[in-house]
Amino acid sequence: MENPVLIFGAGNLGKIALDIFNRNNVVVYGFLDDDKKLHNTEIGDVMVLGETDDDGFLKLIGQKTEAFVALENTKERKKLVEMLISRRKTMPVNAVHNTAVVSADAFIGHGNLVAARAIVNPYATVGNHCIINASAVVDINASVGDYVQIGAGAIINSEAVVEEGAFIGSGAVIISGVTIGKNARVGAGSVVIENVADGTTVFGNPAKKI
């Protein structure tokens, strides 16, 4: 990546993104965050420059800088992504940790964060704007939709499907062939052995609706 990056969000996910870009020798131009208390402070040696809708900085995106959206809240992340597409005609870039393994035979979209030691195996599909946390695994032929969050150490086994907006907690295991519906939530440490309906929350081993 030749251009520097503006990170939207100066919270924990933004700090992880900064570390990833630093490790990949990508210059981070600065952070944008709506928390005014953070403005003109530094994270590492990178300044929080202003709010996420600051036109002075937004006009740089797509020409002199790239963008990465580092917000854990899915609705807020989606709103910012849509703003960048509509106002700047640009898609956020990926942030892939240098210790992550993404197969050359996997498909991965735009704006994703793939953290340390995460694995995306051959013929897996990852959509756009997902968060794949440390040591998570997306196995062969698994499918992950847009705006999915996968917690640290979670395993999405082969042929499993995780639909748009779903949340998979840390250490959860999705058994091969299972479908996790749109905006469903799987609690940390759960083992999911049957399909989960849209918008449903499940927890336990085996996971049950709560």
N, C-alpha and C positions, 0 to 999 in steps of 0.2 A: 504494500500500500504506500503510494507516494505522498499523498496529502496527509496533513495532520488531522486529528479527530477531535470533535467537540462531544463531550459526554453529557447527556441529559440525565441529571440525577446525581447528587453528591452523597448519597447514603451508602450503605454497605455494598450494594450491587455495583454502584459507581466505583467504589474503591477496588472491588475485584476486577472490574473492567480496566481500570487504570493499570493494575498490576499486569494484566494480560497484554495490554498494548505495550507497556514498558518492556516486557519480556520478548516481544516480537519486534522491538526497535521501531515502534510506531510513535511518532510525536503526538502527545495529547495537548491540544491548544488550550483547553480549559474545560471547566464544568459550567453548566447552567442548571440552576435549581430555584424553585419558587420559594424556598425558605430564606427570607431576607436576612436572617441571623447568620447565615453562612456566607453571604456576599462579602467579597474582599478578604476571605480567609483562604488558607492554603491546605490542600491535601497532598502530602508529600511536598513537592515543589510546584504543584499545579494550582492555579487560582480558580476560585469560584467567582465567575465573572458577572453573573446577573441572572435574570429570570429566563424561563424556558421559552417565552414568547418575545424576547428582546430582538427587535428587527435589526438592530445594529450588528448582532452576531449571526442571526438567521440568514442574512443576505450573503454570508460567506459560504454557506453550505451548498455543495454541488459545484462550486467553482474553486475555492481555495481550501476548503475543509470538507471532511466527511462527518457523518453523525452516527452516534450510537446511543440508543435509549436504554438507560439502566434504572428502570423503575420496576419494583416487584409487583405493585398493584396493577392487575391486568387492565382494568378500565382506564387508568391513567396512562399506561404504556400505549394502549391502543389509540387513545386520543392524540398523544404526541406523534405517533407514527403517521396517523392520518393527516395531521397538520403538516408534517414534513413532506408528505407525498403531494398534498394539495397546494401548499405555498411554495415549496422549493423543488418540486418535481424530482425528488430523490428518495431512495430507499436507504435506511440505515445499513451499515456494514456489519459483518460478523466479528465477534471477539472470541477467538479460539486459543485457549491456553497452549503453550508450547509443549506441555506434557500430555495433552489430550491426544487421543488417537481417533482420527476420522478417516475411515476407509476411502480410498480413491473411487471405490465402487458404490459408495453411499451417495444419496442426494441430500443436500442441505441448502435451505433457502437463504434468506437475508435477515439481518438484524438479530441473529442468535448469539447467545452467550454459551460457550462450551468450556466449563471450568476444568481445573487441574485433574488429570488422570481419568477424565470421563472418556467413554468409548462409544463410538458410533460405528457399528460393524457393517460389512458389505451388504449392499442392497437394502439397507434401512433407508427410510425416508423421514427427514425432519423438515417441517414447514418453515414459516417465518416467525421471527420475534419470540422464539422459545428461550427458556432458561434451563440449561442442563447443568446441574450443580456437580461438585467434585465427586469423582469416582462413580458417577451414575453410568449405567450401560443401556444403550439402545441396540438390541441384538439384531441378527440377520433377518431381513424381510419385515421387521417391525415398522409401523407407520405412526408418526407423531405429527399432529396437526398444528396449526398456527396458535401462537400465544399459550403454549403449554409450559407448565413449570414442573420439572422433575427434580426431586430433592436429592441431597447427597447420598450416594450409595444405593439408590433405587435401581431396580433392574426391570427393564421392559423386555420381556423375552421374545423369542422369534415368533413372527406372525401376529403378535399382539397389535392392537390399534388403540391409540390414545387420541381422542378427537379434540377439536379446537377448544381452548380455554380450560382444559382439565388441569387439575393440580394433583401431583403424585408426591406424597410425603417422603421424607428421608427414610431410606432403608426398606421401602415397600417393594414387593415383588409382584409383578403382573405376569401371570402364567401364560404360556404360549397360546396364541389364538384368542385370547380374551379381548373384548372391546370395552374401553372406558369411554362413556358417552360425553357429549359436549358439556363443558362447565361442571363436570363431576369432580368430586374430591375424594382422594384416597388417603386415609390417615397414615402417619408415620409407622413403619414396621409392619404394616398390613400385608397379608398374602391374599391376592385376589384370584379366585379360581373360577369365577363366572362373570358374565357380562354385567356392567354397571350402567344403569339408565342415565340419560341426560339429567344434569342438575342434582344428582344423588350424591350423598356423602356416605362412605363406607369405612369401616374400621375393624381390625381384628384379624385373627388367624384361625379359620378362614374369615375373610372380610364379610361383614354383614352391614346392612343399612342401619344408620342411626338417625 
